[in-house]
Amino acid sequence: MTARTAAWHAATVVASRPETATARRIELEVPTWPGNEAGSHLDVRLTAPDGYQASRSYSIASAGPGTRIVLAVDEVPDGEVSPFLVHDLRDGDQIEVHGPLGAFFVWMPSDDPAPVQLIAGGSGVVPLFAMASAHAASADATPFRLLYSVRTPDDVFFADELEALVGERFALDLVYTRRAPANAECAPARLTVEGLRAAVIPADQRPRVFVCGPTPFVEAVSGWLIEAGHSAARIRTERFGGS
Ligand SMILES: Cc1cc2nc3c(=O)[nH]c(=O)nc-3n(C[C@H](O)[C@H](O)[C@H](O)COP(=O)(O)OP(=O)(O)OC[C@H]3O[C@@H](n4cnc5c(N)ncnc54)[C@H](O)[C@@H]3O)c2cc1C
């Protein structure tokens, strides 16, 4: 693997569309982008006409050597940056991005034959989707499993793409916290330690685990994984903020 050095880049919005009821998928063309591993993120910097600047981190839903980058931004009500990205950004707009960042929270094919467990809360699925897609595109035979906690069926990011990945090498478990589909086996409820244990690769298989989402979600899940016997050294986490 060649090292990809983080730098500032000019990015142009080339496409965008609703991802969920509250989120938008944004595709950027970044001619100087060095490519990125699956799971990395970047910083977006916006500059107002009066020179005021604001930056926030966003995971990259795409991976590989190309110069097209896909982001998926969920609106945080009353937030400073995400409402602008979701509602006001237009095709052709220019923004600045700094990256790629986050070499620790990435997946790439390796000699480690252990299965990979992904655990997402809400928009935390963005980097995990990049990992699942990169895995599907590779010859890597290790099994992947994604446990994805969302409020309702309308809040599932990358719903069709995730469904299409399901097969011998990828399993998807959705947990609905507020409203479940009519044919769901379980009533909507927040993820619990028991629910987690039932839906993740058992600790005795020594999976590599990637957990991403709002900070309280990541902290609860990490604690439950340790309680269930998973080694802290096998768990990687990314916190999106919030309390
Ligand atoms: C490494 C990394 C990757 C990220 N990737 C993504 C991504 O792919 N998609 C995405 O939608 N977001 C992602 N985020 C979150 C993103 O950086 C912003 O925090 C989020 O968009 C809110 O920014 P804002 O300016 O709208 O809100 P702010 O003005 O910063 O905050 C407004 C209020 O919302 C709270 N808040 C801030 N962030 C969150 C949050 N994530 N959840 C709940 N409450 C919050 C704050 O505490 C504050 O009270 C990522 C964060 C990190 C650190």
The ligand as a MOL file (V3000), in Angstrom:
LIG
                    3D

  0  0  0     0  0            999 V3000
M  V30 BEGIN CTAB
M  V30 COUNTS 53 58 0 0 0
M  V30 BEGIN ATOM
M  V30 1 C -14.5460 11.1110 11.8950 0
M  V30 2 C -15.9670 11.6330 11.7390 0
M  V30 3 C -16.7030 11.2310 10.6370 0
M  V30 4 C -18.0160 11.7030 10.4820 0
M  V30 5 N -18.7380 11.2720 9.4030 0
M  V30 6 C -20.0280 11.6670 9.2510 0
M  V30 7 C -20.7910 11.1900 8.1420 0
M  V30 8 O -20.3230 10.4160 7.2820 0
M  V30 9 N -22.0750 11.6190 8.0260 0
M  V30 10 C -22.6380 12.4790 8.9500 0
M  V30 11 O -23.8110 12.8350 8.7850 0
M  V30 12 N -21.9190 12.9410 9.9940 0
M  V30 13 C -20.6240 12.5690 10.1730 0
M  V30 14 N -19.8820 13.0590 11.2250 0
M  V30 15 C -20.4810 14.0880 12.1050 0
M  V30 16 C -20.1610 15.4850 11.5170 0
M  V30 17 O -18.7680 15.7400 11.6220 0
M  V30 18 C -20.8530 16.6230 12.2740 0
M  V30 19 O -20.5860 16.5010 13.6570 0
M  V30 20 C -22.3510 16.6470 12.0500 0
M  V30 21 O -22.6480 16.7810 10.6530 0
M  V30 22 C -22.9830 17.8360 12.8170 0
M  V30 23 O -22.3880 19.0240 12.3820 0
M  V30 24 P -23.1920 20.3900 12.4750 0
M  V30 25 O -22.2370 21.4950 12.1800 0
M  V30 26 O -24.4450 20.3330 11.6850 0
M  V30 27 O -23.6380 20.4680 14.0060 0
M  V30 28 P -22.9100 21.3350 15.2110 0
M  V30 29 O -23.2500 22.7770 14.9180 0
M  V30 30 O -21.4850 20.9440 15.2230 0
M  V30 31 O -23.6460 20.7680 16.4350 0
M  V30 32 C -25.0010 21.1010 16.7710 0
M  V30 33 C -25.4520 20.2460 17.9470 0
M  V30 34 O -25.5420 18.8650 17.5530 0
M  V30 35 C -24.6940 18.0280 18.3250 0
M  V30 36 N -24.0580 17.0820 17.3960 0
M  V30 37 C -22.9470 17.2870 16.6580 0
M  V30 38 N -22.6780 16.2010 15.9250 0
M  V30 39 C -23.6500 15.3160 16.1770 0
M  V30 40 C -23.9160 14.0000 15.7000 0
M  V30 41 N -23.1270 13.3840 14.8030 0
M  V30 42 N -25.0240 13.3880 16.1800 0
M  V30 43 C -25.8300 13.9900 17.0770 0
M  V30 44 N -25.6240 15.2290 17.5600 0
M  V30 45 C -24.5320 15.8820 17.1200 0
M  V30 46 C -23.6830 18.9480 18.9520 0
M  V30 47 O -23.2330 18.4260 20.2070 0
M  V30 48 C -24.4850 20.2390 19.1300 0
M  V30 49 O -25.2530 20.1860 20.2910 0
M  V30 50 C -18.5820 12.5950 11.4240 0
M  V30 51 C -17.8170 12.9900 12.5340 0
M  V30 52 C -16.5400 12.5080 12.6980 0
M  V30 53 C -15.7370 12.9580 13.9080 0
M  V30 END ATOM
M  V30 BEGIN BOND
M  V30 1 1 1 2
M  V30 2 1 2 3
M  V30 3 2 2 52
M  V30 4 2 3 4
M  V30 5 1 4 5
M  V30 6 1 4 50
M  V30 7 2 5 6
M  V30 8 1 6 7
M  V30 9 1 6 13
M  V30 10 2 7 8
M  V30 11 1 7 9
M  V30 12 1 9 10
M  V30 13 2 10 11
M  V30 14 1 10 12
M  V30 15 2 12 13
M  V30 16 1 13 14
M  V30 17 1 14 15
M  V30 18 1 14 50
M  V30 19 1 15 16
M  V30 20 1 16 17
M  V30 21 1 16 18
M  V30 22 1 18 19
M  V30 23 1 18 20
M  V30 24 1 20 21
M  V30 25 1 20 22
M  V30 26 1 22 23
M  V30 27 1 23 24
M  V30 28 2 24 25
M  V30 29 1 24 26
M  V30 30 1 24 27
M  V30 31 1 27 28
M  V30 32 2 28 29
M  V30 33 1 28 30
M  V30 34 1 28 31
M  V30 35 1 31 32
M  V30 36 1 32 33
M  V30 37 1 33 34
M  V30 38 1 33 48
M  V30 39 1 34 35
M  V30 40 1 35 36
M  V30 41 1 35 46
M  V30 42 1 36 37
M  V30 43 1 36 45
M  V30 44 2 37 38
M  V30 45 1 38 39
M  V30 46 1 39 40
M  V30 47 2 39 45
M  V30 48 1 40 41
M  V30 49 2 40 42
M  V30 50 1 42 43
M  V30 51 2 43 44
M  V30 52 1 44 45
M  V30 53 1 46 47
M  V30 54 1 46 48
M  V30 55 1 48 49
M  V30 56 2 50 51
M  V30 57 1 51 52
M  V30 58 1 52 53
M  V30 END BOND
M  V30 END CTAB
M  END
